[in-house]
Amino acid sequence: MNLTKALKHKKKLVKQADEMFIRFQKYNSQPADQVGTGYNPEEAYTKWVELTNELIGLKTKIQNANTPIAGKIFRLGEVKNLISRIRGLDTKAGVFRDRYRTNEETITYVAYMDLFTKDNLIKGWEEEIEQLQEEIEAFNAITKI
């Protein structure tokens, strides 16, 4: 299977393992007169551990296969983080009335980075993300595990 399919399968395994744990957790301890009315906690536990072990093996294979592009994967995550953080950056500059004080009081703001610079940085990083995603997707499509 190629990496693209492996990554999809990994998501599926995570979801299935989570479902099995929820079943196990919910039916592990129940009133005696309700035992056997829902999912079998022993079966849910066994399946949860089985899926978790399969997931560990698959994640290991994916990690080993991704070694040649690990830098791109890390860069992709960190550039997304840069964008997320800078989007919330206040770029207010100039004289403003303080809304919590009297209408006569003003505050002068100075910003290291203005809105135009911020927007240009985000645009450049978004373009880089697109390029990285294309390269990673191409690698995933041809790499077998």
URKA-V669500 format. One record per helix or strand of 2 or more residues. SS is the DSSP state (hx for helix, st for strand). FROM is the first residue (numbers start at 0). TO is the last residue. If there is no record, write none. Layout:
ss:SS from:FROM to:TO
ss:SS from:FROM to:TO
This chain:
ss:hx from:2 to:27
ss:hx from:31 to:33
ss:hx from:40 to:86
ss:st from:93 to:96
ss:st from:105 to:108
ss:hx from:114 to:141
